Amino acid sequence: MNYLIRVDDRLVHGQVIEGWIKPLKISLIIICSNTVACDIMQKTLFKLSVPAHVKLECEKIEETAFNIVNNKYEKENVLVLISSLKDLNNFVDQVLSLSKNFVLEKINIGGLRHCGNKKQIYRALCLDKEDVELIKNIISKNIVLDYYILPGDNKINLNTLFSEIEKNVNKEDNK
């Protein structure tokens, strides 16, 4: 199985359709979300938004973790979309509870937009203190997180820049 896990708060949108499916030869998109998996309307809208040649599954976090660990999609090129760092953290915990030695590769933090009191770290990456704690927890499990918007972009390793990101988010603005 060839898969990429991407955190993007918009899940399926034009950039995913145009910028990710073709270059990565994606045959299956999995929306890994407890909320979407239980919402018939959202599932229907997402299924209508992907090209006909691409399959789309909306799964609960626990189900996606189980399927990844057990190679359910071994013959597919899979893009797993997760809408938040909180859900990513839950997904990582689920995977590692099923297989402590499972190696999660290719995790892309790509689209967490500005809202509330979040600070903009990169063009499409805004974080608050809770997000920083979630990232700290995830990378403490030897998970590599890369930031990039599209597959051809330069990857920025968030693990190596974590201290700088943490300082930036935690510093008080001088007003």
VMD Tcl script that draws the C-alpha trace (Angstrom):
set ca {
  {0.00 0.00 0.00}
  {1.22 3.45 -0.85}
  {-0.33 6.14 1.31}
  {0.06 9.72 2.39}
  {-1.62 11.16 5.45}
  {-2.49 14.85 5.06}
  {-3.88 17.19 7.69}
  {-6.05 19.78 5.95}
  {-8.98 21.45 7.68}
  {-10.87 21.71 4.38}
  {-10.54 17.96 3.65}
  {-11.61 17.59 -0.02}
  {-11.36 20.82 -2.02}
  {-10.08 22.07 -5.36}
  {-6.40 22.02 -4.42}
  {-6.68 18.37 -3.36}
  {-8.53 17.46 -6.55}
  {-6.24 19.39 -8.90}
  {-2.92 19.32 -7.06}
  {-2.72 15.95 -5.34}
  {-4.71 13.28 -7.20}
  {-2.88 13.37 -10.54}
  {0.76 13.83 -9.39}
  {0.45 11.09 -6.75}
  {-1.78 8.87 -8.91}
  {-4.31 8.69 -6.07}
  {-6.89 5.94 -6.56}
  {-8.55 6.23 -3.14}
  {-9.22 9.14 -0.80}
  {-10.08 8.32 2.77}
  {-11.65 11.01 4.91}
  {-10.62 9.97 8.41}
  {-13.15 11.72 10.62}
  {-15.57 10.55 13.25}
  {-17.81 13.51 12.39}
  {-17.90 13.03 8.62}
  {-18.26 9.24 8.89}
  {-21.57 9.77 10.70}
  {-22.92 12.57 8.49}
  {-24.72 11.33 5.38}
  {-24.96 14.82 3.86}
  {-21.22 15.54 4.19}
  {-20.34 12.10 2.81}
  {-22.60 12.65 -0.17}
  {-21.14 16.09 -0.91}
  {-17.56 14.82 -0.67}
  {-18.32 11.86 -2.94}
  {-19.77 14.23 -5.54}
  {-16.63 16.38 -5.45}
  {-14.06 13.73 -6.44}
  {-13.44 12.53 -10.01}
  {-15.27 9.36 -11.02}
  {-12.03 7.34 -11.30}
  {-11.14 8.04 -7.65}
  {-12.84 6.10 -4.87}
  {-13.75 7.91 -1.68}
  {-14.32 6.38 1.76}
  {-15.44 8.22 4.89}
  {-14.27 6.29 7.90}
  {-14.08 6.77 11.63}
  {-10.57 7.30 12.98}
  {-10.45 3.87 14.62}
  {-11.52 2.18 11.35}
  {-8.90 3.98 9.26}
  {-6.17 3.08 11.78}
  {-7.23 -0.57 11.71}
  {-7.34 -0.64 7.89}
  {-3.91 1.01 7.53}
  {-2.25 -1.34 10.03}
  {-3.86 -4.38 8.39}
  {-3.00 -3.34 4.80}
  {-6.62 -3.24 3.64}
  {-5.66 -0.83 0.88}
  {-2.39 -2.44 -0.23}
  {-3.29 -2.25 -3.94}
  {-4.30 1.41 -3.82}
  {-2.53 4.76 -3.84}
  {-4.24 6.32 -0.86}
  {-4.59 9.90 0.34}
  {-5.83 9.93 3.95}
  {-7.31 13.31 4.83}
  {-7.60 14.36 8.47}
  {-9.07 17.74 9.41}
  {-7.19 18.59 12.62}
  {-4.12 17.90 14.70}
  {-6.42 16.58 17.42}
  {-7.78 13.95 15.03}
  {-4.24 13.19 13.80}
  {-3.10 12.64 17.37}
  {-6.07 10.31 17.95}
  {-5.26 8.45 14.70}
  {-1.57 8.03 15.69}
  {-2.61 6.70 19.11}
  {-5.05 4.25 17.48}
  {-2.41 2.98 15.05}
  {0.21 2.52 17.76}
  {-2.29 0.78 20.06}
  {-2.86 -1.77 17.28}
  {0.82 -2.20 16.43}
  {3.52 -0.59 18.58}
  {6.13 -1.15 15.84}
  {4.06 0.19 12.95}
  {5.89 2.96 11.14}
  {3.70 5.86 10.09}
  {5.39 7.53 7.16}
  {4.52 10.44 4.97}
  {2.52 12.68 7.27}
  {1.90 16.07 5.69}
  {0.64 19.04 7.64}
  {-0.69 21.10 4.81}
  {-3.69 23.23 5.54}
  {-4.57 24.55 8.97}
  {-5.93 27.99 8.34}
  {-6.17 30.95 10.64}
  {-9.02 31.09 13.09}
  {-9.36 32.41 16.59}
  {-6.12 33.12 18.42}
  {-3.91 31.03 16.15}
  {-0.61 32.41 14.91}
  {0.43 32.08 11.32}
  {3.61 30.00 11.11}
  {3.66 29.45 7.34}
  {1.32 30.42 4.50}
  {-1.29 27.72 5.23}
  {-0.25 26.77 8.76}
  {-1.72 28.55 11.77}
  {-1.27 27.13 15.25}
  {-2.24 27.84 18.83}
  {-0.86 26.50 22.11}
  {-3.09 23.41 21.99}
  {-1.85 22.60 18.48}
  {1.77 22.93 19.66}
  {1.11 20.45 22.47}
  {-0.47 18.03 20.00}
  {2.53 18.33 17.67}
  {4.88 17.77 20.61}
  {2.95 14.63 21.56}
  {2.96 13.29 17.99}
  {6.67 13.88 17.34}
  {7.52 12.33 20.74}
  {6.36 9.05 19.16}
  {9.03 9.30 16.45}
  {6.53 10.51 13.86}
  {7.92 12.85 11.21}
  {5.70 15.78 10.28}
  {6.41 17.74 7.12}
  {4.74 20.95 6.04}
  {4.07 21.58 2.37}
  {1.06 22.72 0.38}
  {1.47 20.67 -2.81}
  {3.43 17.50 -3.60}
  {6.10 19.35 -5.63}
  {6.79 21.94 -2.91}
  {9.88 21.87 -0.71}
  {9.17 19.97 2.49}
  {9.70 21.75 5.77}
  {10.41 19.28 8.56}
  {8.39 20.48 11.55}
  {10.24 18.15 13.94}
  {13.55 19.94 13.44}
  {11.91 23.36 13.72}
  {9.65 22.49 16.64}
  {11.46 24.58 19.28}
  {11.27 27.65 17.05}
  {7.59 27.03 16.28}
  {6.80 26.54 19.96}
  {8.54 29.82 20.90}
  {6.72 31.69 18.14}
  {3.29 30.41 19.18}
  {3.88 30.89 22.91}
  {5.36 34.38 22.74}
  {3.02 37.15 23.75}
  {2.30 39.83 21.20}
  {3.50 43.27 22.24}
  {0.59 45.62 21.68}
}
mol new
graphics top color blue
foreach p $ca { graphics top sphere $p radius 0.5 }
foreach p [lrange $ca 0 end-1] q [lrange $ca 1 end] { graphics top cylinder $p $q radius 0.2 }
display resetview
